[in-house]
């Protein structure tokens, strides 16, 4: 049986992750890690902590519905209409599945997330 109530540690042991393309990193630091705190048996929901070095990626269609809270660092989203929003520690934001954004991490980012596929 899956535990249904649990504390989410914002500083867990991270496993290597490779969601960011090598050409997207904007500094010599290419580190990226993830820790999955919970995943539904059918993989429709995932809760975790992810961190990544500065990078910039154009995402034509965000692959999932995702709510995020920045623990450390900074990220800027630029929307298709040119509007930009920046988020830092303590900020919580949401990106809808299918949204076109430019995702730019300007300071090494650690975020907690909840994804609904």
N, C-alpha and C positions, 0 to 999 in steps of 0.2 A: 504494500500500500504506500502511496506517495504521501509524504508529510505535507499537510495543507496550510500550516501556519509556521513561519520561520523568520528569523532575523536575517536581513540582508547585510552582510559585512561589506562596507565600501572599499576595503583594502584586503581582498582575498589573495591567495596564491594564484598567480595567473599562468595559463597555458599559452604556448605560442599560437598566434593567429595569423592568417594570411588573407584577410578581406581586402586589404589595400594593395593596389598594384604597385610594383617596385618603382615605376616611373612617376608615381604620384607624390612621393616624399619630396619635401622641399628643403631638407637639411641632410646632413650626413647620418643622422639618426634614423634608422629604418625599423625601430622596434614597434611591436604590436602584440598585444596579449588579450586574452579573454578568460573569464571564469563564468560558467553557467551555474546559476544558483538553483534553477528549476526549469524543467521542460516538460510539457504535457506529453503523455504517452503517444498522442497522434502528432506531436511536434507543432501543433497549432498555436501554442503560446510558449514563449521563452523569456526568462528573467535572468539577467546577468550583469556583470561589470566588464567593461571593455576599455582598453587604453591604447593610445596610438601617438606616435611622434608627429610633428607637423607635416601636413600633406595638403594637397588640393586635388579634388576630383570632381568632374562634371558627371552628375548622376541624372540621366535623362528620365528615369522612372524609378523612384524609390521602391525597393522590392517588397516592403512590408509596411503595416501600420506600426509606428514606433513612438513610444513616449520615453524621453530621456531626462535625466537629471545630471548636470555637470558636477562632479566632485572636485576636480582640479583641472586647470588649464582653460583654454578658450577655443571656441569654434564660431565661424561666421557662415551663415547660409545666405546665398544670393538666389533669389527666385527668378523665374522666367521673365517677369516684368522689370527686372533690374533692382528691385527692392532688396536691401540687405538687412539682416538681423544678426547681432552678435550675442553669444551666451557665455557666461562664466560661472564660477563656483556658486552653487545654490540655485541656479536657474533650471527650471523644468520646462521642456517644450515638446511638441508633437510634430511629426511629419507623417502625412497621409500617404498610403500606398499609391504609387503612380505619380507622385509629385516630382516635377523637374526642379533640381537644385544644384548649385555649385556648393560643395561641402569643403570648407577650408579650415583646417585645424591650425591655429596660429601660435598656440602654446601647447606642449604635450598635454593631451586630453585624457582624462579618466571620467567615464560616465557610467551610471547605472541605467539600465534599460529594461523595458518590457515591450516585447514584440508580439504582435498578433499577425499570423500569416494570412 
